């Protein structure tokens, strides 16, 4: 009995470390830096940001009119209030809340949809993300 206990106990740390390996890899793969757009007051960036945000919202099922209105309102709010580099949420009239952040990929700013919630149903994907759009004419900083 002592031999069986010893064999099971010594094998446990090896199995545990192999079981945790994929979790560590997946967690590290989903890391992103959150940035903020620094030139949102410039017309070219504002237009680009508004368009790309509207595209994502329409793709998620919002009507084109609602997607455009939400994008305009969001960009106006982000232009007026300096929220810093942090995720932001858009509440749509459809009852869906969309969670976004800006990511800097080299010289590009990338608008990233990583979560949505409608009622009690929530979906978050912070590994491959739900949708991403490059923001041409925008610059961003961490």
C-alpha positions in Angstrom: 0.0 0.0 0.0 2.8 2.4 0.8 4.4 1.8 -2.6 1.1 2.6 -4.4 0.7 5.8 -2.4 4.2 6.8 -3.2 3.8 6.1 -7.0 0.5 8.1 -7.2 1.8 11.0 -5.1 5.0 11.3 -7.2 3.1 11.1 -10.5 0.6 13.8 -9.5 2.8 16.9 -9.9 3.8 15.7 -13.4 0.1 15.3 -14.5 -0.8 18.6 -12.9 1.9 20.5 -14.7 0.9 19.0 -18.1 -2.7 19.8 -17.4 -1.9 23.5 -16.7 0.4 24.0 -19.7 -2.5 24.6 -22.2 -4.2 27.0 -19.8 -1.0 29.0 -19.5 -0.5 29.1 -23.3 -4.1 30.1 -24.0 -4.0 32.8 -21.3 -0.9 34.3 -22.6 -2.1 34.2 -26.2 -5.1 36.4 -25.3 -3.1 39.2 -23.8 -3.5 42.6 -25.5 -2.6 46.1 -24.6 -5.4 48.5 -24.2 -4.7 51.9 -25.9 -6.6 55.1 -26.6 -7.0 56.9 -29.9 -5.0 60.2 -29.6 -6.2 62.0 -32.7 -10.0 61.4 -32.6 -10.6 65.2 -33.0 -9.1 65.0 -36.5 -11.8 64.5 -39.2 -10.1 61.7 -41.0 -9.7 59.6 -37.8 -13.2 60.4 -36.5 -14.7 59.4 -39.9 -12.7 56.2 -39.9 -13.5 55.3 -36.3 -17.3 56.0 -36.9 -17.4 53.9 -40.0 -15.5 50.9 -38.6 -17.6 50.9 -35.4 -20.8 51.1 -37.5 -19.6 48.1 -39.6 -19.0 46.0 -36.5 -22.4 46.9 -35.0 -24.3 46.2 -38.2 -22.5 42.9 -38.6 -23.7 42.0 -35.0 -27.3 42.5 -36.1 -28.0 46.2 -35.5 -29.9 47.9 -38.3 -27.7 50.2 -40.4 -29.5 53.3 -39.0 -29.0 52.2 -35.4 -25.4 51.2 -36.0 -24.6 54.6 -37.5 -26.4 56.5 -34.7 -24.6 54.5 -32.0 -21.2 54.9 -33.7 -21.8 58.7 -34.0 -22.8 59.0 -30.4 -19.9 56.9 -29.2 -17.3 58.8 -31.2 -18.7 62.1 -29.9 -18.5 60.9 -26.3 -15.0 59.6 -26.7 -14.0 62.9 -28.3 -15.5 65.0 -25.5 -14.4 62.9 -22.5 -10.9 61.6 -22.2 -11.6 58.2 -20.7 -8.0 57.1 -21.1 -6.9 53.7 -22.4 -9.7 51.4 -21.2 -12.5 49.2 -22.5 -15.9 50.9 -23.2 -19.4 49.6 -23.5 -22.1 50.6 -26.0 -25.7 50.0 -25.0 -27.9 49.5 -28.1 -31.7 49.9 -28.2 -31.9 46.2 -29.1 -31.0 45.4 -25.5 -27.5 44.3 -26.4 -24.5 45.8 -24.7 -21.2 45.6 -26.7 -17.8 45.8 -25.1 -14.9 47.2 -27.1 -11.3 48.3 -26.6 -8.6 49.8 -28.8 -5.5 47.8 -29.3 -2.2 49.0 -30.8 -0.7 46.6 -33.4 2.5 48.1 -34.6 1.6 51.5 -36.1 -2.1 50.5 -36.4 -5.0 51.2 -34.0 -7.4 48.3 -34.0 -11.0 48.5 -32.7 -11.8 45.2 -31.0 -15.2 43.8 -30.0 -14.6 41.3 -27.3 -17.9 40.9 -25.5 -21.6 41.3 -25.8 -24.5 40.8 -23.4 -28.3 40.7 -24.0 -30.4 40.1 -21.0 -28.9 37.3 -19.0 -26.9 35.9 -22.0 -23.3 37.0 -22.1 -20.6 36.1 -24.6 -17.0 37.1 -24.2 -14.1 36.1 -26.4 -10.8 37.6 -25.3 -8.6 35.1 -27.1 -9.6 35.5 -30.8 -12.1 38.3 -30.2 -15.6 38.6 -31.8 -14.6 41.3 -34.4 -11.7 43.6 -35.1 -11.3 46.5 -37.5 -8.2 48.5 -38.2 -8.8 52.3 -37.8 -7.1 54.0 -40.8 -5.9 57.6 -40.1 -6.0 57.1 -36.4 -3.0 57.0 -34.0 -3.1 55.5 -30.6 -1.0 55.3 -27.4 -1.0 53.0 -24.4 
